[in-house]
Amino acid sequence: MSTVDLEKYIIDIPDYPEPGVIFKDITPLMASPEGLHEAVDQIADHFKDAGVTKVMGAEARGFLIGAPVAYRLGAGFVPARKPGKLPREVYTQDYALEYGTDELQMHKDAVTADDRVLIVDDLVATGGTAVATAKLALQGGATVVGFSFVLELEFLNPRKVIGEEFDQDVFTLIKVH
């Protein structure tokens, strides 16, 4: 078990981006060699026996934690990007936001039926982005083996949303009640 307190690296920013919201800033964790190493190691250690061949992370902060986790697992990294950012043929997945919808895209050749994919992001709120990212992996024929996040906003019940679509392991480093 780790002796590094990852929560000490998370800074609460009240009323950002709008009044009443408390933004959880993870950039101090990313800037700390000790914090970043610990977060990556905990996620990679948790999934070390899952046979992960690809890690997928959603734009943009999912790249920050997903790429080093992929490296640590000896896997490839696949970015799930906002529309119009990828230059070749893509799969597209829509997902709901509080007010409207958004979409993510992935190159069609990014994963294959032989891939075992871990979905990694910095934060899970409602679970919509995580589910959309996983559905992109499925479009490519891959198997989703789990989900991992640095922060989970439990009060928004993201595990319910993820669980309605996927029956895989959900591993979170810090849970906010």
C-alpha positions as CSV (number, residue, x, y, z in Angstrom):
1,M,0.0,0.0,0.0
2,S,1.2,3.5,-0.9
3,T,2.3,6.0,1.7
4,V,1.8,8.9,-0.8
5,D,-1.3,11.0,-0.1
6,L,-2.5,11.8,-3.6
7,E,-5.4,14.0,-2.2
8,K,-2.9,16.6,-1.0
9,Y,-2.1,17.4,-4.7
10,I,-5.7,18.2,-5.6
11,I,-6.7,21.9,-5.2
12,D,-10.3,22.9,-4.8
13,I,-11.2,26.0,-6.9
14,P,-14.6,27.4,-5.7
15,D,-17.1,28.9,-8.2
16,Y,-15.2,27.7,-11.3
17,P,-16.1,27.5,-14.1
18,E,-19.4,28.9,-12.7
19,P,-20.9,29.8,-9.3
20,G,-21.6,26.9,-7.1
21,V,-19.2,24.5,-8.7
22,I,-16.0,23.4,-6.9
23,F,-13.5,22.6,-9.6
24,K,-11.0,19.8,-8.7
25,D,-7.6,20.9,-10.1
26,I,-5.3,17.9,-10.7
27,T,-2.5,19.9,-12.3
28,P,-0.4,20.0,-9.0
29,L,-0.5,16.2,-9.0
30,M,0.6,16.1,-12.6
31,A,3.4,18.6,-11.8
32,S,4.7,16.5,-8.9
33,P,7.1,13.7,-9.8
34,E,6.1,11.8,-6.7
35,G,2.4,12.4,-7.3
36,L,2.4,11.5,-11.0
37,H,4.6,8.4,-10.5
38,E,2.3,7.2,-7.7
39,A,-0.9,7.7,-9.6
40,V,0.5,6.0,-12.7
41,D,2.0,3.1,-10.7
42,Q,-1.3,2.5,-8.8
43,I,-3.4,2.3,-11.9
44,A,-0.8,0.2,-13.8
45,D,-0.4,-2.1,-10.8
46,H,-4.1,-2.6,-10.5
47,F,-4.5,-3.7,-14.2
48,K,-1.1,-5.5,-14.6
49,D,-2.7,-8.9,-15.0
50,A,-5.6,-7.8,-17.3
51,G,-3.7,-8.3,-20.5
52,V,-4.0,-4.7,-21.6
53,T,-2.7,-4.1,-25.1
54,K,-4.1,-0.5,-25.5
55,V,-5.0,2.3,-23.2
56,M,-7.5,4.8,-24.4
57,G,-7.8,8.3,-23.0
58,A,-10.3,11.1,-23.9
59,E,-9.2,14.6,-24.9
60,A,-7.4,16.2,-23.3
61,R,-6.6,15.4,-19.7
62,G,-7.1,11.7,-20.3
63,F,-4.0,11.9,-22.5
64,L,-2.0,13.1,-19.5
65,I,-2.6,10.1,-17.3
66,G,-3.4,7.5,-20.0
67,A,-0.1,7.7,-22.0
68,P,2.2,7.1,-19.0
69,V,-0.1,4.2,-17.8
70,A,0.2,2.7,-21.3
71,Y,3.9,3.0,-21.1
72,R,4.0,1.4,-17.7
73,L,1.8,-1.5,-18.9
74,G,3.8,-2.0,-22.1
75,A,0.7,-1.1,-24.1
76,G,-0.1,1.3,-26.9
77,F,-2.0,4.6,-26.3
78,V,-5.1,5.5,-28.3
79,P,-6.4,9.1,-28.1
80,A,-10.2,9.7,-28.2
81,R,-10.3,13.1,-29.8
82,K,-12.9,15.9,-30.3
83,P,-14.4,16.1,-33.8
84,G,-12.2,17.3,-36.6
85,K,-8.8,16.6,-34.9
86,L,-7.9,13.3,-36.6
87,P,-6.7,13.3,-40.2
88,R,-7.8,9.8,-41.3
89,E,-11.0,7.7,-41.3
90,V,-12.6,7.7,-37.8
91,Y,-15.3,6.0,-35.7
92,T,-17.5,8.6,-34.0
93,Q,-19.4,8.2,-30.7
94,D,-22.0,10.7,-29.4
95,Y,-22.6,11.2,-25.7
96,A,-24.9,13.3,-23.6
97,L,-23.8,16.4,-21.7
98,E,-25.8,18.3,-19.1
99,Y,-27.0,20.7,-21.8
100,G,-26.7,19.0,-25.2
101,T,-24.4,16.4,-26.7
102,D,-20.8,16.1,-27.7
103,E,-18.8,13.4,-29.6
104,L,-15.5,11.7,-29.6
105,Q,-13.6,10.2,-32.5
106,M,-10.9,7.5,-32.9
107,H,-8.9,6.4,-36.0
108,K,-10.5,3.3,-37.5
109,D,-7.2,1.4,-37.4
110,A,-6.4,2.4,-33.7
111,V,-7.7,-0.9,-32.3
112,T,-8.4,-4.4,-33.5
113,A,-10.3,-7.4,-32.4
114,D,-7.1,-8.7,-30.7
115,D,-6.9,-5.6,-28.4
116,R,-7.7,-5.5,-24.8
117,V,-8.4,-1.9,-23.9
118,L,-8.2,0.0,-20.6
119,I,-10.1,3.3,-20.5
120,V,-8.2,5.9,-18.4
121,D,-9.1,9.5,-17.6
122,D,-8.2,12.1,-15.0
123,L,-11.7,12.5,-13.7
124,V,-15.1,10.7,-14.0
125,A,-18.2,12.8,-13.2
126,T,-21.3,11.5,-14.9
127,G,-19.6,8.6,-16.7
128,G,-20.7,9.7,-20.2
129,T,-17.2,10.4,-21.6
130,A,-15.9,7.1,-20.2
131,V,-18.8,5.1,-21.8
132,A,-18.3,7.0,-25.1
133,T,-14.6,6.2,-25.1
134,A,-15.3,2.5,-24.4
135,K,-17.9,2.4,-27.2
136,L,-15.3,3.7,-29.6
137,A,-13.1,0.7,-28.6
138,L,-16.0,-1.6,-29.3
139,Q,-16.6,-0.1,-32.7
140,G,-13.0,-1.1,-33.5
141,G,-13.7,-4.7,-32.4
142,A,-11.6,-4.5,-29.2
143,T,-12.5,-5.8,-25.8
144,V,-12.8,-3.3,-22.9
145,V,-11.2,-4.8,-19.8
146,G,-11.7,-1.9,-17.3
147,F,-11.9,1.8,-16.4
148,S,-9.6,3.9,-14.2
149,F,-9.7,7.4,-13.0
150,V,-7.6,9.7,-10.8
151,L,-10.7,11.3,-9.4
152,E,-14.3,10.1,-9.1
153,L,-17.2,12.4,-8.3
154,E,-19.2,9.8,-6.5
155,F,-22.1,12.1,-5.8
156,L,-22.9,12.1,-9.5
157,N,-23.0,8.3,-9.5
158,P,-20.8,7.6,-12.6
159,R,-20.6,3.9,-11.7
160,K,-24.3,3.5,-12.4
161,V,-23.9,5.0,-15.9
162,I,-20.8,2.9,-16.6
163,G,-22.4,-0.2,-15.1
164,E,-25.5,0.1,-17.4
165,E,-23.3,-0.4,-20.4
166,F,-20.2,-2.3,-19.1
167,D,-19.6,-5.0,-16.5
168,Q,-15.8,-4.3,-16.1
169,D,-13.6,-3.2,-13.2
170,V,-13.8,0.5,-12.3
171,F,-10.7,1.6,-10.3
172,T,-10.4,5.1,-8.9
173,L,-7.6,6.6,-6.9
174,I,-9.5,9.4,-5.1
175,K,-13.3,9.5,-4.5
176,V,-15.1,12.7,-3.8
177,H,-18.3,12.2,-1.9
